[in-house]
Amino acid sequence: MHRRGHQAARARQRLHLGALGNDAGLAFGFAQFTVLKEDWLRANEYAFGHRYLMDMIVPGGVAGDLAAEAMGELRVGMEAIESTVDSLRTVYNEHAGLQDRFIQCGNVSPELAAQLGLTGLAARASAQASDLRVDHPNIPYRELEVRAAMRRNGDVAARVAVRFDEIFESLRLCRLILDRLSLGETRVAVPAPRAGAFGAGWVEGWRGEVFIAMEAGADGRIRRCHPHDPSWQNWPLLEHAVMGNIVPDFPLINKSFNLSYSGHDL
């Protein structure tokens, strides 16, 4: 069910690309990307029974199987979305007013990104080649050969470009995962952990690295849990990015990072 992460990430990337266009005066972009998001949410509901795929991943596997008809619908939907996003990327790249607002707006230099530990797509837009799916490829990523998107300019335009690239890469990964789905059990029993057992997880979320440490208590209950959201370490970079820019550019810079205000990106 790693597919769930790619589906959620792709929906969010589309929505925020639309919002970025809207904040620069291209309402057409916002409308088009909103339609694409809704199309995919409806496909999620058809295939998995929930628009946002909540409660699909459970201890020991997944909550339900994926029917052959649903797999076919997902493939058709991917083709349509890829074609539309490709056309919209051309619109964004060739729209002079949009590019005038994006280029050299909200710069984060590669040196500053490295110094302050920028992570995720914002880091890759500032020449930081960091992606856990590539650097520490657990299953299934070691079999999929993830292609990390990267730019060097570190401005809004670079972060927009990385978002577009990651949509296409997510579509490619989803196709590969669908093609390689194996038959068999969808869930196995997981024994309760012993009291005091400790575990940690480290994955590439859609905003960046998500780290979670957990300790078990009595009766298999969670005693302690520490989640580290990537937004925590990216907020200081946003502060630097807005320096020297005009006030109307703040929404563009803010949305190009698209950090979590509540600190929950899990």
C-alpha positions in Angstrom: 0.0 0.0 0.0 2.9 2.4 -0.6 0.7 3.4 -3.4 -1.4 5.4 -0.8 1.6 7.7 -0.1 2.0 8.5 -3.8 -1.7 9.0 -4.3 -2.0 11.4 -1.4 1.2 13.3 -2.4 0.1 13.6 -6.0 -3.3 15.1 -5.0 -1.7 17.6 -2.7 0.9 18.6 -5.3 -1.8 19.3 -7.8 -3.9 21.4 -5.4 -0.9 23.5 -4.4 0.3 24.0 -8.0 -3.2 25.4 -8.6 -3.0 27.6 -5.5 0.3 29.0 -6.6 -1.1 29.9 -10.0 -4.1 31.5 -8.4 -1.9 33.7 -6.1 0.0 34.9 -9.2 -3.2 35.8 -11.0 -3.8 32.6 -13.0 -7.2 31.5 -11.7 -7.4 29.1 -14.7 -4.6 27.1 -13.2 -6.4 26.9 -9.8 -9.6 25.7 -11.5 -7.9 23.1 -13.6 -5.8 21.6 -10.8 -8.9 21.6 -8.5 -10.8 19.5 -11.0 -7.8 17.1 -11.3 -7.7 16.7 -7.5 -11.4 15.9 -7.4 -11.1 13.4 -10.2 -8.4 11.5 -8.2 -10.3 11.6 -4.9 -13.3 10.1 -6.7 -11.1 7.4 -8.1 -9.8 6.7 -4.5 -13.3 6.3 -3.3 -14.2 3.9 -6.1 -11.1 1.8 -5.7 -10.6 1.9 -1.9 -13.8 3.1 -0.4 -12.5 6.4 1.0 -11.6 9.6 -0.8 -8.5 10.2 1.4 -7.6 6.6 1.9 -8.0 6.8 5.7 -7.7 3.5 7.7 -6.5 1.6 4.7 -3.0 0.8 6.1 -3.3 -1.3 9.2 -0.9 -3.3 11.4 0.2 -6.3 9.3 -1.0 -5.1 5.9 -3.9 -3.3 4.4 -7.7 -3.2 5.3 -8.9 -4.4 1.9 -8.0 -5.8 -1.5 -8.0 -4.0 -4.8 -10.3 -5.4 -7.4 -9.2 -5.9 -11.0 -11.8 -3.4 -12.3 -10.6 -0.7 -9.9 -7.0 -1.3 -11.1 -8.1 -0.7 -14.6 -9.9 2.5 -13.7 -6.9 3.8 -11.8 -4.7 3.2 -14.9 -7.2 5.0 -17.1 -7.3 7.9 -14.6 -3.5 8.1 -14.5 -3.3 8.5 -18.3 -5.8 11.3 -18.3 -4.2 13.1 -15.4 -0.7 12.8 -16.9 -1.9 14.3 -20.2 -3.6 17.2 -18.5 -0.8 18.0 -16.1 1.7 17.9 -19.0 -0.5 20.5 -20.8 -0.8 22.6 -17.7 3.0 22.5 -17.1 3.4 24.0 -20.6 0.9 26.8 -19.7 2.8 27.6 -16.5 6.2 27.6 -18.2 5.1 29.8 -21.1 2.9 32.2 -19.1 5.1 35.4 -18.9 3.3 37.0 -16.0 3.4 33.8 -14.0 7.1 33.3 -14.6 7.8 36.9 -13.8 6.3 36.3 -10.3 8.0 32.9 -9.8 11.6 33.5 -10.9 14.0 34.9 -8.3 11.1 35.0 -5.8 11.8 33.5 -2.3 15.4 32.4 -2.9 17.0 29.8 -0.7 20.6 29.2 -1.7 22.1 25.7 -1.7 24.5 26.8 0.9 21.8 28.0 3.3 19.7 25.0 2.6 22.5 22.7 3.6 23.5 24.8 6.6 19.9 24.9 8.1 19.0 21.3 7.1 16.2 22.0 4.6 14.4 18.8 3.7 11.9 17.5 1.2 10.9 19.0 -2.2 12.0 22.5 -1.0 15.5 21.1 -0.4 15.6 19.4 -3.7 14.7 22.7 -5.4 17.8 24.1 -3.7 20.2 21.5 -5.0 20.0 19.2 -2.0 20.0 15.6 -3.4 18.2 14.1 -0.4 15.4 11.6 -0.8 15.1 8.7 1.6 13.5 6.6 -1.2 16.8 6.9 -3.0 19.3 7.2 -0.2 17.8 4.4 2.0 15.5 2.5 -0.3 13.3 0.1 1.7 10.8 -2.2 0.1 9.3 -1.4 -2.4 11.6 1.5 -3.3 14.7 -0.6 -3.8 12.9 -2.3 -6.7 11.4 0.8 -8.2 14.6 2.9 -8.7 13.0 6.3 -7.7 14.1 9.2 -9.7 14.5 12.2 -7.4 13.6 15.5 -8.9 16.1 18.4 -8.3 16.7 22.0 -9.3 19.4 24.5 -8.3 17.9 27.9 -8.2 16.0 27.6 -4.9 13.3 30.1 -5.9 9.5 29.7 -6.3 10.0 28.7 -9.9 12.3 25.9 -8.9 9.9 24.6 -6.2 7.1 24.6 -8.8 9.3 22.7 -11.2 10.1 20.1 -8.6 6.3 19.7 -7.8 5.6 19.1 -11.5 8.4 16.5 -11.8 7.2 14.7 -8.7 3.7 14.3 -10.0 5.0 12.5 -13.1 7.4 10.4 -11.0 4.5 9.5 -8.6 2.4 8.4 -11.6 5.3 6.3 -12.9 5.7 4.6 -9.5 2.0 4.0 -9.1 2.0 2.2 -12.5 4.9 0.1 -11.5 3.3 -0.9 -8.2 0.1 -1.8 -9.9 1.9 -3.9 -12.4 3.8 -5.7 -9.7 1.1 -6.4 -7.2 1.3 -9.9 -6.0 -1.5 -12.3 -5.2 -2.0 -13.6 -1.7 -2.8 -12.3 1.8 -3.4 -8.6 2.3 -3.0 -8.8 6.1 -1.2 -11.0 8.6 -1.5 -11.1 12.4 1.0 -9.0 14.2 1.8 -10.1 17.8 1.6 -7.5 20.5 5.0 -5.9 21.4 6.5 -6.6 24.8 6.4 -3.9 27.4 9.4 -1.5 26.9 9.9 -2.5 23.3 11.2 0.4 21.2 10.9 1.1 17.5 11.6 3.9 15.0 10.4 4.7 11.5 11.9 7.0 9.0 10.2 7.7 5.6 10.0 10.2 2.9 6.8 12.1 3.3 5.4 14.5 0.7 6.9 17.5 2.5 10.1 15.8 3.5 11.5 13.3 6.0 9.1 12.0 8.7 10.6 10.4 11.7 8.6 8.6 14.4 10.0 6.9 17.6 7.7 4.8 19.7 7.9 2.8 23.0 5.4 0.1 24.0 3.8 -0.1 27.4 1.8 -2.8 29.1 -0.8 -4.8 27.2 0.6 -3.7 23.8 -0.4 -0.1 24.3 1.7 2.9 23.2 3.6 4.3 26.2 5.5 7.1 24.4 5.4 8.4 20.8 7.6 11.1 19.3 6.7 12.2 15.7 9.0 14.7 14.0 7.3 16.6 11.2 9.5 17.9 8.3 7.8 21.3 8.6 9.5 21.9 12.0 12.9 22.1 10.3 11.8 23.9 7.2 10.0 26.9 8.9 13.3 28.7 9.6 14.2 28.5 5.9 10.8 30.1 5.0 11.7 33.0 7.2 15.0 33.5 5.3 13.2 33.0 1.9 10.8 36.0 2.5 13.5 38.4 3.3 14.0 41.1 0.7 10.7 40.3 -1.1 7.7 42.5 -1.5 4.6 41.7 0.7 2.4 40.5 -2.2 5.0 37.8 -2.8 4.6 36.2 0.6 1.6 34.0 -0.4 3.7 32.6 -3.3 6.7 31.9 -1.2 4.6 30.4 1.6 2.6 28.1 -0.7 5.8 27.1 -2.6 7.0 25.6 0.8 3.5 24.6 1.9 4.4 23.8 5.4 2.1 22.5 8.1 1.0 25.1 10.6 0.0 22.6 13.2 3.1 20.4 12.7 1.2 17.2 11.8 2.3 15.8 8.4 2.0 12.2 9.3 
